[in-house]
Amino acid sequence: NPVFHISAATWRVMWTAPNDEVGDGSFALDVYNGDGTYFRDLYDTADHLGRSFDGPLRGALGINGEGDFFLRVRTARDYEVTVQELR
């Protein structure tokens, strides 16, 4: 997972994941510090028991804090994740 540097006080992660043809629809996105320590959970379909996730997913969440980070995505879906510093 590539490490990226954030120099802004606030940044956001945006994701899209189209329909899942092969898996169970699950999608999880976590943020880690550049040294490999866990920073925070951004999104996990497992947090929403009883809800169907076979359609497309889209979301965005803001994060506070500067530093070096990397993202871990756990899914069988195709996906696109974008990081944007807010200025």
C-alpha positions as CSV (number, residue, x, y, z in Angstrom):
1,N,0.0,0.0,0.0
2,P,1.6,3.3,-1.0
3,V,2.2,5.8,1.7
4,F,1.0,9.4,1.1
5,H,1.7,12.6,3.0
6,I,-1.0,15.0,4.1
7,S,0.0,18.5,5.0
8,A,-3.5,20.0,5.3
9,A,-5.3,20.1,8.7
10,T,-8.4,18.5,7.1
11,W,-8.6,16.0,4.2
12,R,-11.1,13.5,2.8
13,V,-11.3,10.1,1.3
14,M,-13.9,9.5,-1.4
15,W,-14.8,6.0,-2.7
16,T,-16.9,4.3,-5.3
17,A,-17.5,0.6,-5.7
18,P,-19.8,-0.7,-8.5
19,N,-22.0,-3.8,-8.3
20,D,-20.3,-6.9,-7.0
21,E,-20.8,-9.9,-9.3
22,V,-18.8,-12.5,-7.5
23,G,-18.6,-11.7,-3.7
24,D,-21.0,-10.9,-0.9
25,G,-21.0,-7.1,-1.6
26,S,-18.8,-6.4,1.4
27,F,-16.5,-3.3,1.3
28,A,-14.2,-2.0,4.1
29,L,-11.8,0.9,4.0
30,D,-9.3,1.6,6.8
31,V,-6.7,4.3,7.3
32,Y,-3.2,3.5,8.7
33,N,-0.4,5.7,9.8
34,G,2.7,5.6,7.6
35,D,4.5,3.4,10.2
36,G,1.8,0.7,9.8
37,T,-0.1,1.4,13.0
38,Y,-3.9,1.6,12.8
39,F,-5.4,5.1,12.5
40,R,-9.2,4.7,12.0
41,D,-12.0,2.8,10.3
42,L,-13.6,4.8,7.5
43,Y,-16.3,2.5,6.3
44,D,-17.3,-1.1,6.6
45,T,-20.5,-2.8,5.3
46,A,-20.2,-5.2,8.3
47,D,-21.3,-2.2,10.5
48,H,-24.7,-2.3,8.9
49,L,-26.1,-5.8,9.6
50,G,-29.3,-6.7,7.8
51,R,-28.7,-4.3,4.9
52,S,-28.1,-5.5,1.3
53,F,-25.0,-4.1,-0.4
54,D,-25.3,-5.7,-3.8
55,G,-25.8,-2.3,-5.5
56,P,-23.1,0.3,-6.1
57,L,-21.5,2.0,-3.1
58,R,-20.3,5.6,-2.9
59,G,-19.2,7.7,0.0
60,A,-16.9,10.4,1.4
61,L,-15.6,11.1,4.9
62,G,-13.5,13.9,6.2
63,I,-10.5,13.3,8.4
64,N,-8.5,15.7,10.7
65,G,-4.8,15.5,11.0
66,E,-1.5,15.9,9.1
67,G,1.0,13.1,8.6
68,D,1.9,10.1,6.5
69,F,-0.9,7.5,5.9
70,F,-1.9,4.6,3.7
71,L,-5.3,3.0,3.0
72,R,-6.4,-0.6,3.2
73,V,-9.4,-1.7,1.2
74,R,-10.9,-5.1,1.7
75,T,-13.4,-6.1,-1.0
76,A,-14.0,-8.4,-4.0
77,R,-15.5,-5.4,-5.8
78,D,-13.8,-3.2,-8.3
79,Y,-13.3,0.2,-6.6
80,E,-11.8,3.7,-6.9
81,V,-10.5,5.6,-3.9
82,T,-9.4,9.3,-4.0
83,V,-7.7,11.3,-1.3
84,Q,-8.1,15.1,-1.4
85,E,-6.6,17.7,0.9
86,L,-9.0,20.5,1.8
87,R,-7.6,24.0,1.7
